[in-house]
């Protein structure tokens, strides 16, 4: 164990950045190997994810269109049924 009387914050920062970058690099290499080995399985999984997300987006769009169509059918003359003004 090394004991320093001073702290070099730039050195500590660069060492921490290098450690994180090295770990990310190893993870990317491992992920690349997995994609290379299981390319057909991963392609099917990715396609299923994209299809599911697309279906959710379409359903949300239909819901928004329906709600906007439903709210646009009501005639709005600037009054509300549940508001009463009392003048004394």
Backbone torsions as a table, in degrees:
resi	resn	phi	psi	omega
1	UNK	NA	133.2	-177.9
2	UNK	-99.7	132.1	178.0
3	UNK	-109.8	120.4	179.4
4	UNK	-110.3	142.0	176.5
5	UNK	-81.8	-13.0	179.8
6	UNK	-133.5	161.1	177.5
7	UNK	-117.5	129.0	176.3
8	UNK	-98.5	96.9	-173.2
9	UNK	-65.7	-33.0	178.2
10	UNK	-66.1	-39.6	178.8
11	UNK	-65.7	-42.5	179.1
12	UNK	-65.9	-39.4	179.2
13	UNK	-64.5	-44.3	-179.2
14	UNK	-68.9	-34.6	176.8
15	UNK	-67.2	-41.3	177.7
16	UNK	-64.3	-40.8	177.7
17	UNK	-64.1	-41.4	179.9
18	UNK	-64.7	-39.5	178.1
19	UNK	-63.3	-46.3	179.3
20	UNK	-63.1	-41.4	179.3
21	UNK	-64.9	-38.0	178.7
22	UNK	-65.5	-42.6	179.4
23	UNK	-65.4	-42.0	177.7
24	UNK	-62.8	-40.1	177.5
25	UNK	-61.8	-43.6	178.1
26	UNK	-64.5	-39.9	177.6
27	UNK	-63.9	-40.5	178.6
28	UNK	-66.3	-38.8	176.8
29	UNK	-63.2	-44.8	178.6
30	UNK	-62.9	-41.7	178.1
31	UNK	-65.5	-38.2	177.3
32	UNK	-62.9	-40.5	178.1
33	UNK	-66.0	-41.4	178.1
34	UNK	-63.1	-40.8	177.8
35	UNK	-64.3	-40.3	-179.4
36	UNK	-65.6	-39.9	-177.9
37	UNK	-76.3	-43.6	-174.6
38	UNK	-109.6	44.3	-173.3
39	UNK	-63.4	-37.4	-179.0
40	UNK	-73.5	-39.8	178.9
41	UNK	-65.0	-44.9	-179.5
42	UNK	-67.4	-33.0	177.3
43	UNK	-66.2	-39.7	178.3
44	UNK	-67.0	-41.4	178.7
45	UNK	-64.4	-43.8	179.5
46	UNK	-63.8	-41.0	178.6
47	UNK	-63.7	-40.7	179.1
48	UNK	-65.0	-39.6	178.7
49	UNK	-64.7	-45.4	179.7
50	UNK	-63.5	-39.5	179.1
51	UNK	-66.6	-40.3	179.4
52	UNK	-65.9	-43.3	179.0
53	UNK	-65.4	-39.3	177.0
54	UNK	-62.9	-41.3	178.5
55	UNK	-64.8	-40.6	178.3
56	UNK	-64.0	-41.8	178.1
57	UNK	-62.6	-44.0	179.4
58	UNK	-64.4	-41.4	178.7
59	UNK	-64.8	-40.2	176.9
60	UNK	-65.5	-38.8	178.3
61	UNK	-64.6	-42.5	178.2
62	UNK	-63.1	-40.5	178.6
63	UNK	-63.3	-41.8	178.9
64	UNK	-66.4	-43.6	177.0
65	UNK	-59.7	-43.4	-179.5
66	UNK	-64.2	-44.3	-179.8
67	UNK	-66.1	-37.7	178.5
68	UNK	-70.5	-35.9	177.1
69	UNK	-67.0	-40.5	-179.0
70	UNK	-67.4	-39.7	-179.5
71	UNK	-76.8	-23.6	180.0
72	UNK	-79.9	-15.6	-178.3
73	UNK	-77.8	-21.9	-176.1
74	UNK	-78.5	124.1	178.9
75	UNK	-68.4	131.2	-177.5
76	UNK	-118.3	108.4	178.1
77	UNK	-105.6	17.6	177.5
78	UNK	91.5	4.1	-180.0
79	UNK	-118.3	158.2	176.9
80	UNK	-123.1	143.9	-177.0
81	UNK	-70.0	-31.2	-174.0
82	UNK	-93.3	8.2	179.4
83	UNK	-110.6	124.9	178.1
84	UNK	-122.6	134.2	-179.6
85	UNK	-106.3	124.4	178.3
86	UNK	-104.4	126.3	177.4
87	UNK	-110.5	126.4	-179.1
88	UNK	-111.1	NA	NA
